Amino acid sequence: MTQAEREQENGKEKEKEREKEKEKEQRGVKRPIVPPVIPEPLQEQIQSNFIVVIHPGSKTLRLGRATDTLPATIPHVIARRQKQSGQPRYENPWLLREGLNRPESNEQRQNGLKMVDQAIWSKKMSNGVRRTPVCADQARAYNRQIRPAVLDSVPRVKWTNTSQHPEFLVGEEALYVNPTDCYNIHWPISRGQLNIHSGPGGSLTAVLADLEAIWSHAIQKFLEIPLKDLKYYRCILLVPDIYNRQHVKELVNMLLINMGFSAIVVHQESVCATFGSGLSSACVVDVGDQKTSLCCVEDGVSHRNSRLCLAYGGSDVTRCFFWLLQRAGFPYRDCSLSNRLDCILLQQLKETFCHLDQDISGLQDHEFRTRFPDSPALLYQLRLGDEKLQAPMALFYPATFGIVGQKMTSLQHRSQGDPEDPHDEHYLLGTQSKQDQSSKATAERKAVAKPSGFDSESCSQGGDPTERGHAQDMELGQSQGDCLMGGADMEEPPSALLSRKTAVTQFEGKALGLDKAILHSIDCCASDETKRKMYSSILVVGGGLMFHRAQEFLQHRILNKMPPSFRRVVENVEVITRPKDMDPRLIAWKGGAVLACLDTTQEMWIYQREWQRFGVRMLRERAAFVW
């Protein structure tokens, strides 16, 4: 054998040895049970135009494909034909609500208005001059002598045609159903939650049937998707920050099983608002029609303790404005809060006239038109003073709404458990505390040296079992203390439990002003660094605060009321009301559309088959927030 052949053979042997070593190394590495990457051919390409984003609100439904520039926007209302003629008509109230007709309501309203007036007079205009007080009597004397001018004697607006007796009508058509027709009017969502009540159509089943009818109609009419094709589509559903678990479960079931979407992602409105505005962190203030929700969001995560929901919104400002108009001798004297067409008019007047600009003072003349079915179009003259500023300021002094005896503030409470979800929050906390307890006991046993003549194990196990049980209970209490409401109720002394529950009840009974609620939400953040982030990025979304100069007004109030310690360290308090010049009412929906395109969303889809098999447990596994 030549020298060259020997070297070649040695080289081959060395290569074989290297391969054997590699095999040994690979055997030592634990391989994952499931391959981390799905093979390329099996990956399903999700097209955004096959994803429908649904953002249901108390007054408005917004939905559209994730590729749409703007969503379809329709009134979230349905008119259902009565099954038997001759029954009394039922209509969910729009601007009216519980707690307005109490004996104390008017006094509270007047006290709130005094606080509003004091705040108006205490702040100078930008030129340094005090505002000129306007006497309401001056406007009243002028408005009471006004008579309308006829613009058009032929009514252009018509009632919805019900001659074919459709089973239900949706959106604008439902709003313009003649009160003499045999239709009940339902708003299926109230104050951000399913509108369950004791009247006709108020059961959970009826409300879900209404939602299914409205959403199905909107998908067919505005998105032009036949319902039989929904099996090719996926859905992104936006839910409130403080959500009702039972309601969310029923909505997911309705979308996947009843309507037939192939998959769904559920996400919170506040997080989607940050996606839609392009902000990584923000204190999100969502002023809707019937509720105002606040939440601090950091890097796509909603801080649970900072969530707050106030039971007032834009419709309460509208009702307050109507009360102020009446004080000023409103010339349209037949206007009534129980008439839905008058409610539409009042909403328009609020959006047109109201502002938060302290530089506008004195009396101004305005005009407005009324166009109703079966009536000529009329033109009214109207003289107003500070009423246009006082109404929106009620958001900061909610006593002006005159709501008595109602729960005005909601917090995020601990889950009460679900029989379909045995491995829920309580189970996980319980098992986690037992594991912590056993590992702690093991560590203590190892740390303690063996005393002479005794076995350490028998020593460690020989304690009083009741003491060990108590220690375990204490550990469980601390684990659950991470939740908003503190430790587990069972471990607290009765007096402490009662005082805590009383404090929560008192807090939830208070109507916090918008500025105080923002400060409270930010103060609930864990670290000073997070609080500083939130003060420098307060994002206002929703349609309830779309008043002229609202951004400057809110910024001024936050600066004046924020703790002095933060005033020194926060470089600038920034209130963002129109990020990227977008309509603030559409930002959360737009965030849902952005969510559809993110790579991380692919792990959050709940598929129809999975939901049929595992039910609500899939929300715990896949939801992007703590279920």
TIDREN-940499 format. One record per residue (C-alpha): x, y, z; residue in three letters. Coordinates in steps of 0.2 Angstrom, whole numbers, padded with zeros to 4 digits, always signed. Layout:
N
XYZALA
...
***
This chain:
627
+0000+0000+0000MET
+0007+0017-0005THR
+0009+0032+0007GLN
-0005+0041-0002ALA
-0017+0027-0001GLU
-0013+0025+0018ARG
-0017+0044+0021GLU
-0033+0043+0011GLN
-0039+0028+0022GLU
-0034+0037+0038ASN
-0044+0052+0032GLY
-0060+0042+0029LYS
-0058+0034+0047GLU
-0057+0051+0054LYS
-0072+0057+0045GLU
-0082+0041+0051LYS
-0076+0045+0069GLU
-0082+0063+0068ARG
-0099+0057+0061GLU
-0101+0045+0076LYS
-0097+0060+0088GLU
-0110+0070+0080LYS
-0123+0057+0082GLU
-0119+0055+0100LYS
-0121+0073+0103GLU
-0137+0073+0094GLN
-0143+0058+0105ARG
-0140+0069+0120GLY
-0151+0083+0115VAL
-0169+0081+0119LYS
-0180+0084+0103ARG
-0197+0093+0104PRO
-0212+0082+0103ILE
-0220+0094+0090VAL
-0208+0101+0076PRO
-0206+0119+0079PRO
-0209+0124+0061VAL
-0223+0117+0051ILE
-0217+0111+0034PRO
-0219+0124+0021GLU
-0232+0115+0010PRO
-0243+0113+0025LEU
-0243+0131+0030GLN
-0260+0139+0026GLU
-0258+0156+0017GLN
-0271+0167+0026ILE
-0277+0181+0015GLN
-0282+0197+0024SER
-0297+0200+0012ASN
-0304+0183+0019PHE
-0304+0190+0037ILE
-0319+0200+0043VAL
-0316+0212+0058VAL
-0331+0216+0069ILE
-0332+0230+0082HIS
-0349+0230+0090PRO
-0354+0246+0100GLY
-0368+0251+0110SER
-0375+0263+0097LYS
-0365+0258+0081THR
-0358+0242+0073LEU
-0342+0243+0063ARG
-0337+0229+0052LEU
-0327+0226+0036GLY
-0314+0215+0028ARG
-0296+0218+0035ALA
-0291+0225+0018THR
-0304+0238+0018ASP
-0299+0256+0020THR
-0314+0260+0031LEU
-0327+0249+0039PRO
-0346+0249+0035ALA
-0354+0259+0049THR
-0373+0256+0054ILE
-0384+0259+0069PRO
-0383+0244+0080HIS
-0402+0242+0081VAL
-0415+0230+0075ILE
-0434+0231+0073ALA
-0443+0215+0075ARG
-0461+0212+0070ARG
-0473+0207+0084GLN
-0479+0189+0083LYS
-0497+0194+0088GLN
-0505+0210+0083SER
-0513+0221+0096GLY
-0499+0219+0109GLN
-0491+0235+0116PRO
-0476+0240+0107ARG
-0459+0239+0116TYR
-0444+0250+0112GLU
-0427+0250+0121ASN
-0424+0268+0127PRO
-0409+0277+0119TRP
-0406+0293+0128LEU
-0417+0289+0143LEU
-0410+0278+0157ARG
-0413+0272+0175GLU
-0409+0284+0189GLY
-0415+0300+0181LEU
-0432+0303+0189ASN
-0427+0301+0207ARG
-0431+0315+0220PRO
-0413+0320+0221GLU
-0409+0320+0203SER
-0413+0338+0199ASN
-0404+0344+0215GLU
-0389+0334+0209GLN
-0390+0341+0192ARG
-0391+0359+0198GLN
-0376+0356+0210ASN
-0366+0348+0195GLY
-0370+0363+0184LEU
-0364+0375+0198LYS
-0347+0366+0198MET
-0346+0367+0179VAL
-0350+0386+0180ASP
-0337+0388+0193GLN
-0324+0379+0183ALA
-0328+0390+0167ILE
-0327+0407+0177TRP
-0311+0402+0186SER
-0301+0400+0170LYS
-0296+0415+0159LYS
-0297+0415+0141MET
-0281+0414+0131SER
-0280+0433+0129ASN
-0279+0434+0149GLY
-0297+0442+0150VAL
-0311+0434+0161ARG
-0326+0427+0152ARG
-0341+0438+0151THR
-0355+0429+0161PRO
-0371+0426+0151VAL
-0388+0426+0159CYS
-0399+0412+0153ALA
-0414+0423+0153ASP
-0407+0433+0138GLN
-0407+0418+0127ALA
-0423+0412+0134ARG
-0433+0428+0130ALA
-0427+0427+0112TYR
-0429+0409+0109ASN
-0447+0409+0116ARG
-0453+0421+0103GLN
-0446+0411+0088ILE
-0458+0403+0076ARG
-0451+0391+0063PRO
-0450+0395+0044ALA
-0457+0382+0032VAL
-0443+0376+0020LEU
-0452+0363+0011ASP
-0470+0358+0013SER
-0468+0341+0004VAL
-0460+0329+0017PRO
-0444+0322+0009ARG
-0440+0309+0023VAL
-0451+0294+0023LYS
-0455+0280+0035TRP
-0448+0263+0031THR
-0459+0253+0020ASN
-0466+0238+0030THR
-0480+0233+0017SER
-0471+0216+0014GLN
-0471+0213+0033HIS
-0453+0208+0035PRO
-0449+0198+0050GLU
-0435+0211+0055PHE
-0427+0227+0049LEU
-0409+0232+0053VAL
-0399+0249+0055GLY
-0406+0265+0047GLU
-0422+0255+0041GLU
-0426+0250+0059ALA
-0424+0268+0066LEU
-0436+0275+0053TYR
-0450+0262+0057VAL
-0467+0270+0060ASN
-0472+0269+0078PRO
-0489+0264+0072THR
-0482+0248+0064ASP
-0482+0233+0075CYS
-0463+0232+0077TYR
-0452+0231+0093ASN
-0436+0241+0093ILE
-0421+0233+0101HIS
-0403+0239+0104TRP
-0394+0222+0108PRO
-0379+0231+0117ILE
-0380+0243+0131SER
-0366+0251+0140ARG
-0354+0240+0131GLY
-0362+0223+0137GLN
-0376+0213+0131LEU
-0393+0222+0134ASN
-0401+0208+0145ILE
-0416+0215+0154HIS
-0433+0209+0160SER
-0444+0216+0146GLY
-0448+0208+0129PRO
-0433+0202+0119GLY
-0422+0204+0135GLY
-0416+0186+0137SER
-0399+0181+0133LEU
-0406+0170+0119THR
-0416+0184+0111ALA
-0401+0196+0112VAL
-0390+0184+0103LEU
-0403+0181+0090ALA
-0404+0200+0087ASP
-0385+0201+0086LEU
-0384+0187+0073GLU
-0398+0194+0063ALA
-0390+0212+0062ILE
-0372+0205+0059TRP
-0378+0193+0046SER
-0388+0206+0037HIS
-0373+0218+0037ALA
-0361+0205+0030ILE
-0373+0201+0016GLN
-0378+0219+0012LYS
-0362+0229+0015PHE
-0348+0216+0012LEU
-0358+0206-0001GLU
-0353+0189+0006ILE
-0366+0176+0005PRO
-0369+0167+0022LEU
-0365+0150+0015LYS
-0347+0156+0010ASP
-0343+0161+0028LEU
-0334+0144+0030LYS
-0320+0151+0019TYR
-0319+0167+0030TYR
-0311+0170+0047ARG
-0317+0183+0060CYS
-0308+0195+0072ILE
-0320+0201+0086LEU
-0316+0216+0097LEU
-0323+0215+0115VAL
-0323+0228+0129PRO
-0308+0228+0141ASP
-0319+0224+0156ILE
-0328+0209+0147TYR
-0341+0197+0153ASN
-0334+0180+0151ARG
-0351+0172+0148GLN
-0356+0184+0135HIS
-0339+0183+0126VAL
-0341+0164+0126LYS
-0359+0165+0118GLU
-0353+0177+0105LEU
-0339+0166+0100VAL
-0351+0151+0099ASN
-0363+0161+0088MET
-0349+0167+0076LEU
-0341+0149+0074LEU
-0356+0137+0076ILE
-0372+0147+0071ASN
-0364+0159+0057MET
-0351+0147+0052GLY
-0334+0156+0052PHE
-0320+0145+0050SER
-0309+0153+0064ALA
-0309+0168+0076ILE
-0298+0179+0086VAL
-0304+0188+0101VAL
-0295+0204+0107HIS
-0298+0219+0118GLN
-0303+0236+0111GLU
-0290+0246+0120SER
-0275+0235+0113VAL
-0283+0236+0096CYS
-0283+0255+0098ALA
-0265+0256+0101THR
-0262+0245+0085PHE
-0273+0256+0075GLY
-0264+0272+0081SER
-0247+0265+0079GLY
-0242+0267+0097LEU
-0233+0254+0107SER
-0239+0260+0124SER
-0253+0272+0129ALA
-0267+0275+0142CYS
-0282+0272+0131VAL
-0297+0282+0135VAL
-0312+0276+0124ASP
-0327+0288+0126VAL
-0341+0279+0118GLY
-0360+0283+0116ASP
-0365+0275+0133GLN
-0349+0270+0142LYS
-0331+0277+0144THR
-0318+0264+0147SER
-0300+0267+0152LEU
-0285+0255+0152CYS
-0266+0257+0151CYS
-0258+0246+0137VAL
-0240+0242+0137GLU
-0232+0233+0122ASP
-0249+0225+0117GLY
-0254+0220+0135VAL
-0268+0228+0144SER
-0264+0230+0162HIS
-0278+0222+0172ARG
-0278+0233+0187ASN
-0279+0249+0177SER
-0295+0244+0169ARG
-0310+0255+0173LEU
-0327+0258+0165CYS
-0338+0273+0168LEU
-0356+0271+0165ALA
-0358+0287+0155TYR
-0354+0293+0137GLY
-0359+0303+0123GLY
-0378+0300+0124SER
-0377+0307+0142ASP
-0369+0323+0136VAL
-0383+0324+0122THR
-0397+0322+0136ARG
-0388+0335+0147CYS
-0387+0347+0132PHE
-0406+0344+0129PHE
-0409+0349+0147TRP
-0399+0365+0145LEU
-0408+0369+0128LEU
-0425+0368+0137GLN
-0418+0380+0151ARG
-0414+0392+0136ALA
-0431+0391+0129GLY
-0428+0378+0115PHE
-0440+0384+0101PRO
-0443+0366+0095TYR
-0456+0363+0109ARG
-0462+0346+0104ASP
-0445+0338+0106CYS
-0445+0322+0117SER
-0432+0310+0123LEU
-0444+0296+0120SER
-0445+0299+0102ASN
-0431+0291+0092ARG
-0431+0304+0078LEU
-0429+0318+0091ASP
-0415+0308+0098CYS
-0406+0308+0081ILE
-0409+0327+0080LEU
-0402+0331+0097LEU
-0386+0320+0093GLN
-0384+0331+0077GLN
-0386+0347+0087LEU
-0374+0342+0100LYS
-0361+0337+0087GLU
-0364+0353+0078THR
-0364+0366+0092PHE
-0355+0359+0107CYS
-0336+0363+0110HIS
-0323+0364+0124LEU
-0316+0381+0118ASP
-0315+0393+0133GLN
-0312+0407+0121ASP
-0329+0406+0113ILE
-0340+0417+0125SER
-0356+0427+0125GLY
-0372+0424+0115LEU
-0372+0417+0097GLN
-0386+0415+0085ASP
-0388+0398+0076HIS
-0401+0389+0065GLU
-0406+0371+0063PHE
-0418+0361+0052ARG
-0430+0347+0056THR
-0435+0335+0043ARG
-0447+0321+0049PHE
-0459+0309+0039PRO
-0476+0316+0037ASP
-0471+0334+0042SER
-0464+0349+0032PRO
-0446+0353+0033ALA
-0444+0368+0046LEU
-0430+0380+0049LEU
-0428+0387+0067TYR
-0417+0401+0074GLN
-0408+0398+0090LEU
-0398+0409+0102ARG
-0386+0400+0114LEU
-0373+0406+0127GLY
-0363+0394+0138ASP
-0374+0379+0136GLU
-0363+0373+0121LYS
-0348+0372+0133LEU
-0357+0367+0149GLN
-0364+0350+0141ALA
-0347+0343+0136PRO
-0340+0348+0153MET
-0352+0336+0161ALA
-0340+0323+0157LEU
-0328+0330+0170PHE
-0342+0334+0182TYR
-0354+0319+0180PRO
-0366+0325+0194ALA
-0373+0336+0180THR
-0380+0321+0172PHE
-0392+0319+0187GLY
-0390+0300+0188ILE
-0394+0294+0206VAL
-0393+0276+0213GLY
-0384+0268+0199GLN
-0367+0259+0198LYS
-0357+0272+0189MET
-0339+0264+0189THR
-0335+0246+0185SER
-0318+0237+0189LEU
-0311+0220+0183GLN
-0317+0207+0195HIS
-0310+0189+0197ARG
-0317+0176+0186SER
-0332+0166+0195GLN
-0327+0150+0186GLY
-0335+0141+0172ASP
-0341+0122+0173PRO
-0335+0120+0155GLU
-0317+0125+0160ASP
-0311+0115+0175PRO
-0293+0121+0173HIS
-0298+0139+0175ASP
-0289+0153+0185GLU
-0294+0146+0202HIS
-0287+0128+0198TYR
-0271+0135+0191LEU
-0269+0147+0206LEU
-0273+0132+0218GLY
-0261+0120+0210THR
-0247+0133+0208GLN
-0248+0137+0226SER
-0247+0118+0231LYS
-0232+0116+0220GLN
-0224+0132+0227ASP
-0227+0125+0245GLN
-0220+0108+0241SER
-0204+0115+0233SER
-0202+0128+0248LYS
-0204+0113+0260ALA
-0191+0103+0251THR
-0179+0118+0250ALA
-0181+0120+0269GLU
-0178+0102+0273ARG
-0162+0102+0263LYS
-0156+0118+0271ALA
-0159+0112+0289VAL
-0144+0102+0296ALA
-0149+0085+0303LYS
-0150+0086+0323PRO
-0141+0071+0332SER
-0152+0056+0335GLY
-0166+0062+0324PHE
-0170+0060+0305ASP
-0173+0077+0297SER
-0187+0071+0286GLU
-0197+0065+0301SER
-0194+0082+0309CYS
-0200+0091+0294SER
-0216+0081+0293GLN
-0219+0080+0311GLY
-0227+0098+0313GLY
-0245+0101+0317ASP
-0256+0097+0301PRO
-0267+0112+0304THR
-0252+0123+0304GLU
-0246+0116+0288ARG
-0264+0118+0281GLY
-0264+0136+0287HIS
-0248+0140+0279ALA
-0254+0133+0262GLN
-0270+0143+0264ASP
-0259+0159+0266MET
-0249+0154+0251GLU
-0265+0152+0241LEU
-0271+0169+0247GLY
-0254+0178+0241GLN
-0255+0170+0224SER
-0273+0176+0221GLN
-0268+0193+0228GLY
-0261+0196+0211ASP
-0279+0199+0205CYS
-0287+0216+0206LEU
-0298+0212+0221MET
-0284+0206+0232GLY
-0282+0189+0241GLY
-0295+0175+0241ALA
-0310+0179+0251ASP
-0310+0164+0261MET
-0294+0168+0270GLU
-0298+0185+0275GLU
-0306+0189+0292PRO
-0324+0193+0291PRO
-0321+0211+0296SER
-0307+0214+0283ALA
-0318+0206+0270LEU
-0333+0216+0274LEU
-0323+0233+0274SER
-0314+0228+0257ARG
-0331+0224+0249LYS
-0339+0240+0256THR
-0324+0251+0249ALA
-0326+0243+0232VAL
-0345+0246+0233THR
-0342+0264+0238GLN
-0329+0266+0224PHE
-0341+0259+0211GLU
-0355+0270+0216GLY
-0345+0285+0213LYS
-0346+0294+0196ALA
-0328+0299+0193LEU
-0325+0313+0181GLY
-0315+0309+0165LEU
-0299+0318+0171ASP
-0299+0309+0188LYS
-0303+0292+0180ALA
-0287+0294+0169ILE
-0276+0299+0184LEU
-0284+0284+0194HIS
-0280+0272+0179SER
-0262+0278+0177ILE
-0259+0277+0196ASP
-0264+0258+0196CYS
-0249+0254+0185CYS
-0236+0244+0194ALA
-0220+0255+0191SER
-0216+0273+0190ASP
-0208+0270+0173GLU
-0224+0264+0166THR
-0234+0278+0174LYS
-0222+0291+0166ARG
-0225+0282+0149LYS
-0244+0283+0151MET
-0243+0302+0155TYR
-0234+0305+0140SER
-0246+0295+0129SER
-0265+0297+0133ILE
-0274+0291+0118LEU
-0292+0297+0116VAL
-0303+0286+0105VAL
-0322+0284+0102GLY
-0335+0297+0096GLY
-0340+0304+0113GLY
-0326+0318+0115LEU
-0325+0324+0097MET
-0327+0342+0102PHE
-0318+0357+0096HIS
-0302+0360+0107ARG
-0305+0344+0117ALA
-0287+0339+0116GLN
-0280+0356+0124GLU
-0294+0356+0137PHE
-0291+0338+0143LEU
-0272+0341+0143GLN
-0274+0356+0154HIS
-0284+0347+0166ARG
-0272+0332+0167ILE
-0257+0344+0170LEU
-0266+0353+0184ASN
-0272+0337+0193LYS
-0257+0325+0191MET
-0246+0322+0206PRO
-0232+0334+0209PRO
-0219+0320+0209SER
-0223+0316+0191PHE
-0225+0334+0186ARG
-0207+0336+0189ARG
-0201+0320+0180VAL
-0213+0319+0165VAL
-0206+0329+0151GLU
-0223+0332+0142ASN
-0241+0326+0145VAL
-0247+0322+0128GLU
-0266+0319+0124VAL
-0268+0312+0107ILE
-0286+0313+0100THR
-0283+0311+0081ARG
-0268+0300+0078PRO
-0262+0300+0060LYS
-0277+0312+0057ASP
-0289+0297+0058MET
-0307+0297+0064ASP
-0305+0292+0082PRO
-0321+0282+0081ARG
-0313+0270+0068LEU
-0296+0268+0077ILE
-0300+0252+0087ALA
-0308+0244+0071TRP
-0292+0249+0061LYS
-0282+0240+0075GLY
-0292+0224+0072GLY
-0287+0225+0054ALA
-0269+0228+0058VAL
-0270+0213+0070LEU
-0276+0202+0055ALA
-0259+0205+0046CYS
-0247+0202+0061LEU
-0237+0186+0061ASP
-0240+0183+0080THR
-0259+0182+0076THR
-0257+0165+0068GLN
-0255+0157+0085GLU
-0271+0165+0091MET
-0284+0158+0079TRP
-0297+0147+0087ILE
-0304+0135+0074TYR
-0322+0129+0072GLN
-0317+0111+0075ARG
-0307+0115+0091GLU
-0321+0125+0098TRP
-0333+0111+0095GLN
-0322+0099+0104ARG
-0314+0110+0118PHE
-0326+0125+0120GLY
-0322+0139+0131VAL
-0305+0131+0136ARG
-0298+0137+0119MET
-0300+0155+0124LEU
-0289+0152+0139ARG
-0276+0144+0128GLU
-0277+0156+0113ARG
-0283+0173+0119ALA
-0269+0186+0118ALA
-0275+0192+0136PHE
-0277+0183+0152VAL
-0294+0175+0151TRP
***
